[in-house]
Amino acid sequence: MADNNEHKHGEMDITDQEKTFDGFMKWSTNVAIISILIVIGLAIFAT
């Protein structure tokens, strides 16, 4: 592997990664909330 001395820590543009992570976290949170509501609904209305 070649040595790349031009890279400087902290200079990379990570806006796309941040947007992807934010979207993933929102999606995961929504799925968790929906799952909890389904479990609560099943507990209440189960016969």
PDB file of N, H, CA, C and O in Angstrom:
ATOM      1  N   MET A   1       0.837  -1.161   0.000  1.00  0.00           N
ATOM      2  CA  MET A   1       0.000   0.000   0.000  1.00  0.00           C
ATOM      3  C   MET A   1       0.891   1.236   0.000  1.00  0.00           C
ATOM      4  O   MET A   1       1.887   1.302   0.721  1.00  0.00           O
ATOM      5  N   ALA A   2       0.531   2.179  -0.792  1.00  0.00           N
ATOM      6  H   ALA A   2      -0.278   2.126  -1.378  1.00  0.00           H
ATOM      7  CA  ALA A   2       1.344   3.390  -0.903  1.00  0.00           C
ATOM      8  C   ALA A   2       1.072   4.340   0.261  1.00  0.00           C
ATOM      9  O   ALA A   2      -0.049   4.426   0.762  1.00  0.00           O
ATOM     10  N   ASP A   3       2.097   5.037   0.671  1.00  0.00           N
ATOM     11  H   ASP A   3       3.008   4.967   0.264  1.00  0.00           H
ATOM     12  CA  ASP A   3       1.926   6.044   1.705  1.00  0.00           C
ATOM     13  C   ASP A   3       1.327   7.299   1.088  1.00  0.00           C
ATOM     14  O   ASP A   3       1.822   7.801   0.079  1.00  0.00           O
ATOM     15  N   ASN A   4       0.270   7.796   1.694  1.00  0.00           N
ATOM     16  H   ASN A   4      -0.132   7.387   2.514  1.00  0.00           H
ATOM     17  CA  ASN A   4      -0.364   9.018   1.203  1.00  0.00           C
ATOM     18  C   ASN A   4      -0.195  10.080   2.271  1.00  0.00           C
ATOM     19  O   ASN A   4      -0.952  10.121   3.240  1.00  0.00           O
ATOM     20  N   ASN A   5       0.789  10.933   2.095  1.00  0.00           N
ATOM     21  H   ASN A   5       1.404  10.900   1.307  1.00  0.00           H
ATOM     22  CA  ASN A   5       1.092  11.957   3.087  1.00  0.00           C
ATOM     23  C   ASN A   5       0.270  13.222   2.886  1.00  0.00           C
ATOM     24  O   ASN A   5       0.418  14.172   3.656  1.00  0.00           O
ATOM     25  N   GLU A   6      -0.596  13.261   1.869  1.00  0.00           N
ATOM     26  H   GLU A   6      -0.716  12.490   1.244  1.00  0.00           H
ATOM     27  CA  GLU A   6      -1.372  14.457   1.589  1.00  0.00           C
ATOM     28  C   GLU A   6      -2.647  14.539   2.427  1.00  0.00           C
ATOM     29  O   GLU A   6      -3.238  15.613   2.534  1.00  0.00           O
ATOM     30  N   HIS A   7      -3.073  13.445   3.012  1.00  0.00           N
ATOM     31  H   HIS A   7      -2.592  12.572   2.925  1.00  0.00           H
ATOM     32  CA  HIS A   7      -4.309  13.440   3.796  1.00  0.00           C
ATOM     33  C   HIS A   7      -4.107  14.140   5.127  1.00  0.00           C
ATOM     34  O   HIS A   7      -3.144  13.875   5.847  1.00  0.00           O
ATOM     35  N   LYS A   8      -5.027  15.034   5.441  1.00  0.00           N
ATOM     36  H   LYS A   8      -5.809  15.249   4.856  1.00  0.00           H
ATOM     37  CA  LYS A   8      -4.990  15.714   6.731  1.00  0.00           C
ATOM     38  C   LYS A   8      -6.265  15.363   7.475  1.00  0.00           C
ATOM     39  O   LYS A   8      -7.363  15.497   6.933  1.00  0.00           O
ATOM     40  N   HIS A   9      -6.127  14.921   8.695  1.00  0.00           N
ATOM     41  H   HIS A   9      -5.236  14.812   9.135  1.00  0.00           H
ATOM     42  CA  HIS A   9      -7.262  14.489   9.512  1.00  0.00           C
ATOM     43  C   HIS A   9      -8.246  15.635   9.711  1.00  0.00           C
ATOM     44  O   HIS A   9      -7.854  16.744  10.073  1.00  0.00           O
ATOM     45  N   GLY A  10      -9.538  15.358   9.471  1.00  0.00           N
ATOM     46  H   GLY A  10      -9.857  14.456   9.177  1.00  0.00           H
ATOM     47  CA  GLY A  10     -10.582  16.340   9.711  1.00  0.00           C
ATOM     48  C   GLY A  10     -10.924  17.235   8.540  1.00  0.00           C
ATOM     49  O   GLY A  10     -11.773  18.115   8.684  1.00  0.00           O
ATOM     50  N   GLU A  11     -10.297  17.050   7.376  1.00  0.00           N
ATOM     51  H   GLU A  11      -9.607  16.335   7.259  1.00  0.00           H
ATOM     52  CA  GLU A  11     -10.563  17.911   6.235  1.00  0.00           C
ATOM     53  C   GLU A  11     -11.534  17.307   5.230  1.00  0.00           C
ATOM     54  O   GLU A  11     -11.918  17.978   4.272  1.00  0.00           O
ATOM     55  N   MET A  12     -11.937  16.064   5.426  1.00  0.00           N
ATOM     56  H   MET A  12     -11.625  15.519   6.204  1.00  0.00           H
ATOM     57  CA  MET A  12     -12.834  15.419   4.469  1.00  0.00           C
ATOM     58  C   MET A  12     -14.259  15.948   4.628  1.00  0.00           C
ATOM     59  O   MET A  12     -14.720  16.178   5.745  1.00  0.00           O
ATOM     60  N   ASP A  13     -14.949  16.138   3.511  1.00  0.00           N
ATOM     61  H   ASP A  13     -14.574  15.951   2.603  1.00  0.00           H
ATOM     62  CA  ASP A  13     -16.338  16.584   3.539  1.00  0.00           C
ATOM     63  C   ASP A  13     -17.226  15.386   3.861  1.00  0.00           C
ATOM     64  O   ASP A  13     -17.294  14.430   3.089  1.00  0.00           O
ATOM     65  N   ILE A  14     -17.905  15.445   5.007  1.00  0.00           N
ATOM     66  H   ILE A  14     -17.849  16.222   5.634  1.00  0.00           H
ATOM     67  CA  ILE A  14     -18.710  14.303   5.448  1.00  0.00           C
ATOM     68  C   ILE A  14     -20.197  14.642   5.494  1.00  0.00           C
ATOM     69  O   ILE A  14     -20.953  13.987   6.212  1.00  0.00           O
ATOM     70  N   THR A  15     -20.628  15.655   4.741  1.00  0.00           N
ATOM     71  H   THR A  15     -20.013  16.187   4.159  1.00  0.00           H
ATOM     72  CA  THR A  15     -22.035  16.051   4.799  1.00  0.00           C
ATOM     73  C   THR A  15     -22.948  14.930   4.305  1.00  0.00           C
ATOM     74  O   THR A  15     -24.029  14.737   4.862  1.00  0.00           O
ATOM     75  N   ASP A  16     -22.543  14.192   3.281  1.00  0.00           N
ATOM     76  H   ASP A  16     -21.665  14.349   2.829  1.00  0.00           H
ATOM     77  CA  ASP A  16     -23.372  13.086   2.788  1.00  0.00           C
ATOM     78  C   ASP A  16     -23.493  11.985   3.837  1.00  0.00           C
ATOM     79  O   ASP A  16     -24.575  11.430   4.030  1.00  0.00           O
ATOM     80  N   GLN A  17     -22.398  11.667   4.512  1.00  0.00           N
ATOM     81  H   GLN A  17     -21.519  12.118   4.355  1.00  0.00           H
ATOM     82  CA  GLN A  17     -22.441  10.648   5.553  1.00  0.00           C
ATOM     83  C   GLN A  17     -23.333  11.093   6.711  1.00  0.00           C
ATOM     84  O   GLN A  17     -24.071  10.283   7.273  1.00  0.00           O
ATOM     85  N   GLU A  18     -23.270  12.370   7.068  1.00  0.00           N
ATOM     86  H   GLU A  18     -22.670  13.028   6.612  1.00  0.00           H
ATOM     87  CA  GLU A  18     -24.103  12.883   8.151  1.00  0.00           C
ATOM     88  C   GLU A  18     -25.582  12.824   7.781  1.00  0.00           C
ATOM     89  O   GLU A  18     -26.412  12.463   8.615  1.00  0.00           O
ATOM     90  N   LYS A  19     -25.922  13.175   6.533  1.00  0.00           N
ATOM     91  H   LYS A  19     -25.247  13.468   5.855  1.00  0.00           H
ATOM     92  CA  LYS A  19     -27.312  13.104   6.074  1.00  0.00           C
ATOM     93  C   LYS A  19     -27.806  11.658   6.088  1.00  0.00           C
ATOM     94  O   LYS A  19     -28.935  11.390   6.499  1.00  0.00           O
ATOM     95  N   THR A  20     -26.966  10.731   5.641  1.00  0.00           N
ATOM     96  H   THR A  20     -26.048  10.949   5.307  1.00  0.00           H
ATOM     97  CA  THR A  20     -27.339   9.324   5.628  1.00  0.00           C
ATOM     98  C   THR A  20     -27.566   8.817   7.044  1.00  0.00           C
ATOM     99  O   THR A  20     -28.548   8.120   7.302  1.00  0.00           O
ATOM    100  N   PHE A  21     -26.676   9.157   7.960  1.00  0.00           N
ATOM    101  H   PHE A  21     -25.878   9.723   7.751  1.00  0.00           H
ATOM    102  CA  PHE A  21     -26.810   8.724   9.349  1.00  0.00           C
ATOM    103  C   PHE A  21     -28.056   9.319   9.993  1.00  0.00           C
ATOM    104  O   PHE A  21     -28.772   8.625  10.715  1.00  0.00           O
ATOM    105  N   ASP A  22     -28.321  10.603   9.735  1.00  0.00           N
ATOM    106  H   ASP A  22     -27.739  11.167   9.148  1.00  0.00           H
ATOM    107  CA  ASP A  22     -29.522  11.232  10.291  1.00  0.00           C
ATOM    108  C   ASP A  22     -30.787  10.553   9.773  1.00  0.00           C
ATOM    109  O   ASP A  22     -31.723  10.315  10.536  1.00  0.00           O
ATOM    110  N   GLY A  23     -30.817  10.242   8.480  1.00  0.00           N
ATOM    111  H   GLY A  23     -30.056  10.435   7.860  1.00  0.00           H
ATOM    112  CA  GLY A  23     -31.965   9.543   7.917  1.00  0.00           C
ATOM    113  C   GLY A  23     -32.138   8.165   8.512  1.00  0.00           C
ATOM    114  O   GLY A  23     -33.259   7.744   8.800  1.00  0.00           O
ATOM    115  N   PHE A  24     -31.034   7.457   8.698  1.00  0.00           N
ATOM    116  H   PHE A  24     -30.124   7.799   8.464  1.00  0.00           H
ATOM    117  CA  PHE A  24     -31.077   6.129   9.304  1.00  0.00           C
ATOM    118  C   PHE A  24     -31.603   6.197  10.733  1.00  0.00           C
ATOM    119  O   PHE A  24     -32.413   5.363  11.139  1.00  0.00           O
ATOM    120  N   MET A  25     -31.149   7.177  11.491  1.00  0.00           N
ATOM    121  H   MET A  25     -30.491   7.854  11.161  1.00  0.00           H
ATOM    122  CA  MET A  25     -31.597   7.301  12.879  1.00  0.00           C
ATOM    123  C   MET A  25     -33.082   7.649  12.949  1.00  0.00           C
ATOM    124  O   MET A  25     -33.793   7.118  13.801  1.00  0.00           O
ATOM    125  N   LYS A  26     -33.567   8.534  12.067  1.00  0.00           N
ATOM    126  H   LYS A  26     -32.989   8.966  11.374  1.00  0.00           H
ATOM    127  CA  LYS A  26     -34.989   8.871  12.049  1.00  0.00           C
ATOM    128  C   LYS A  26     -35.817   7.643  11.691  1.00  0.00           C
ATOM    129  O   LYS A  26     -36.842   7.378  12.318  1.00  0.00           O
ATOM    130  N   TRP A  27     -35.374   6.892  10.679  1.00  0.00           N
ATOM    131  H   TRP A  27     -34.541   7.108  10.169  1.00  0.00           H
ATOM    132  CA  TRP A  27     -36.079   5.684  10.251  1.00  0.00           C
ATOM    133  C   TRP A  27     -36.102   4.655  11.378  1.00  0.00           C
ATOM    134  O   TRP A  27     -37.142   4.058  11.656  1.00  0.00           O
ATOM    135  N   SER A  28     -34.971   4.451  12.019  1.00  0.00           N
ATOM    136  H   SER A  28     -34.127   4.936  11.793  1.00  0.00           H
ATOM    137  CA  SER A  28     -34.882   3.479  13.111  1.00  0.00           C
ATOM    138  C   SER A  28     -35.773   3.874  14.285  1.00  0.00           C
ATOM    139  O   SER A  28     -36.433   3.023  14.881  1.00  0.00           O
ATOM    140  N   THR A  29     -35.791   5.155  14.613  1.00  0.00           N
ATOM    141  H   THR A  29     -35.255   5.846  14.129  1.00  0.00           H
ATOM    142  CA  THR A  29     -36.633   5.628  15.705  1.00  0.00           C
ATOM    143  C   THR A  29     -38.113   5.416  15.382  1.00  0.00           C
ATOM    144  O   THR A  29     -38.880   4.967  16.234  1.00  0.00           O
ATOM    145  N   ASN A  30     -38.508   5.739  14.158  1.00  0.00           N
ATOM    146  H   ASN A  30     -37.885   6.104  13.466  1.00  0.00           H
ATOM    147  CA  ASN A  30     -39.906   5.554  13.760  1.00  0.00           C
ATOM    148  C   ASN A  30     -40.303   4.082  13.795  1.00  0.00           C
ATOM    149  O   ASN A  30     -41.399   3.751  14.247  1.00  0.00           O
ATOM    150  N   VAL A  31     -39.437   3.205  13.329  1.00  0.00           N
ATOM    151  H   VAL A  31     -38.547   3.474  12.961  1.00  0.00           H
ATOM    152  CA  VAL A  31     -39.733   1.773  13.361  1.00  0.00           C
ATOM    153  C   VAL A  31     -39.855   1.290  14.803  1.00  0.00           C
ATOM    154  O   VAL A  31     -40.736   0.487  15.110  1.00  0.00           O
ATOM    155  N   ALA A  32     -38.996   1.763  15.680  1.00  0.00           N
ATOM    156  H   ALA A  32     -38.280   2.415  15.430  1.00  0.00           H
ATOM    157  CA  ALA A  32     -39.065   1.360  17.086  1.00  0.00           C
ATOM    158  C   ALA A  32     -40.370   1.831  17.720  1.00  0.00           C
ATOM    159  O   ALA A  32     -41.010   1.068  18.445  1.00  0.00           O
ATOM    160  N   ILE A  33     -40.773   3.067  17.461  1.00  0.00           N
ATOM    161  H   ILE A  33     -40.254   3.686  16.872  1.00  0.00           H
ATOM    162  CA  ILE A  33     -42.010   3.600  18.028  1.00  0.00           C
ATOM    163  C   ILE A  33     -43.214   2.815  17.518  1.00  0.00           C
ATOM    164  O   ILE A  33     -44.098   2.455  18.295  1.00  0.00           O
ATOM    165  N   ILE A  34     -43.248   2.550  16.219  1.00  0.00           N
ATOM    166  H   ILE A  34     -42.529   2.842  15.588  1.00  0.00           H
ATOM    167  CA  ILE A  34     -44.359   1.782  15.642  1.00  0.00           C
ATOM    168  C   ILE A  34     -44.401   0.379  16.234  1.00  0.00           C
ATOM    169  O   ILE A  34     -45.476  -0.135  16.544  1.00  0.00           O
ATOM    170  N   SER A  35     -43.244  -0.237  16.389  1.00  0.00           N
ATOM    171  H   SER A  35     -42.371   0.179  16.137  1.00  0.00           H
ATOM    172  CA  SER A  35     -43.199  -1.586  16.972  1.00  0.00           C
ATOM    173  C   SER A  35     -43.717  -1.595  18.402  1.00  0.00           C
ATOM    174  O   SER A  35     -44.468  -2.492  18.786  1.00  0.00           O
ATOM    175  N   ILE A  36     -43.326  -0.611  19.185  1.00  0.00           N
ATOM    176  H   ILE A  36     -42.716   0.117  18.873  1.00  0.00           H
ATOM    177  CA  ILE A  36     -43.793  -0.526  20.570  1.00  0.00           C
ATOM    178  C   ILE A  36     -45.301  -0.315  20.607  1.00  0.00           C
ATOM    179  O   ILE A  36     -45.989  -0.930  21.422  1.00  0.00           O
ATOM    180  N   LEU A  37     -45.824   0.545  19.739  1.00  0.00           N
ATOM    181  H   LEU A  37     -45.265   1.045  19.078  1.00  0.00           H
ATOM    182  CA  LEU A  37     -47.264   0.774  19.691  1.00  0.00           C
ATOM    183  C   LEU A  37     -48.021  -0.483  19.291  1.00  0.00           C
ATOM    184  O   LEU A  37     -49.101  -0.747  19.820  1.00  0.00           O
ATOM    185  N   ILE A  38     -47.471  -1.261  18.367  1.00  0.00           N
ATOM    186  H   ILE A  38     -46.594  -1.046  17.938  1.00  0.00           H
ATOM    187  CA  ILE A  38     -48.105  -2.518  17.972  1.00  0.00           C
ATOM    188  C   ILE A  38     -48.131  -3.491  19.142  1.00  0.00           C
ATOM    189  O   ILE A  38     -49.148  -4.142  19.381  1.00  0.00           O
ATOM    190  N   VAL A  39     -47.031  -3.598  19.870  1.00  0.00           N
ATOM    191  H   VAL A  39     -46.205  -3.069  19.675  1.00  0.00           H
ATOM    192  CA  VAL A  39     -46.977  -4.504  21.024  1.00  0.00           C
ATOM    193  C   VAL A  39     -47.970  -4.066  22.092  1.00  0.00           C
ATOM    194  O   VAL A  39     -48.663  -4.902  22.673  1.00  0.00           O
ATOM    195  N   ILE A  40     -48.046  -2.763  22.356  1.00  0.00           N
ATOM    196  H   ILE A  40     -47.483  -2.085  21.885  1.00  0.00           H
ATOM    197  CA  ILE A  40     -49.008  -2.258  23.341  1.00  0.00           C
ATOM    198  C   ILE A  40     -50.434  -2.543  22.866  1.00  0.00           C
ATOM    199  O   ILE A  40     -51.278  -2.960  23.659  1.00  0.00           O
ATOM    200  N   GLY A  41     -50.701  -2.323  21.593  1.00  0.00           N
ATOM    201  H   GLY A  41     -50.015  -1.985  20.950  1.00  0.00           H
ATOM    202  CA  GLY A  41     -52.030  -2.592  21.049  1.00  0.00           C
ATOM    203  C   GLY A  41     -52.390  -4.059  21.160  1.00  0.00           C
ATOM    204  O   GLY A  41     -53.525  -4.393  21.501  1.00  0.00           O
ATOM    205  N   LEU A  42     -51.457  -4.928  20.882  1.00  0.00           N
ATOM    206  H   LEU A  42     -50.536  -4.657  20.605  1.00  0.00           H
ATOM    207  CA  LEU A  42     -51.709  -6.364  21.023  1.00  0.00           C
ATOM    208  C   LEU A  42     -51.964  -6.754  22.481  1.00  0.00           C
ATOM    209  O   LEU A  42     -52.801  -7.610  22.769  1.00  0.00           O
ATOM    210  N   ALA A  43     -51.235  -6.119  23.387  1.00  0.00           N
ATOM    211  H   ALA A  43     -50.555  -5.424  23.153  1.00  0.00           H
ATOM    212  CA  ALA A  43     -51.426  -6.418  24.811  1.00  0.00           C
ATOM    213  C   ALA A  43     -52.794  -5.956  25.291  1.00  0.00           C
ATOM    214  O   ALA A  43     -53.420  -6.619  26.118  1.00  0.00           O
ATOM    215  N   ILE A  44     -53.257  -4.833  24.780  1.00  0.00           N
ATOM    216  H   ILE A  44     -52.749  -4.295  24.107  1.00  0.00           H
ATOM    217  CA  ILE A  44     -54.546  -4.281  25.224  1.00  0.00           C
ATOM    218  C   ILE A  44     -55.713  -5.046  24.604  1.00  0.00           C
ATOM    219  O   ILE A  44     -56.674  -5.380  25.297  1.00  0.00           O
ATOM    220  N   PHE A  45     -55.635  -5.325  23.300  1.00  0.00           N
ATOM    221  H   PHE A  45     -54.855  -5.054  22.737  1.00  0.00           H
ATOM    222  CA  PHE A  45     -56.772  -5.876  22.589  1.00  0.00           C
ATOM    223  C   PHE A  45     -56.722  -7.374  22.381  1.00  0.00           C
ATOM    224  O   PHE A  45     -57.618  -7.923  21.741  1.00  0.00           O
ATOM    225  N   ALA A  46     -55.723  -8.052  22.890  1.00  0.00           N
ATOM    226  H   ALA A  46     -54.995  -7.605  23.410  1.00  0.00           H
ATOM    227  CA  ALA A  46     -55.640  -9.510  22.744  1.00  0.00           C
ATOM    228  C   ALA A  46     -56.724 -10.161  23.606  1.00  0.00           C
ATOM    229  O   ALA A  46     -57.021  -9.722  24.717  1.00  0.00           O
ATOM    230  N   THR A  47     -57.294 -11.211  23.052  1.00  0.00           N
ATOM    231  H   THR A  47     -57.053 -11.567  22.149  1.00  0.00           H
ATOM    232  CA  THR A  47     -58.360 -11.870  23.816  1.00  0.00           C
ATOM    233  C   THR A  47     -57.873 -13.180  24.393  1.00  0.00           C
ATOM    234  O   THR A  47     -58.631 -13.878  25.068  1.00  0.00           O
TER     235      THR A  47
END
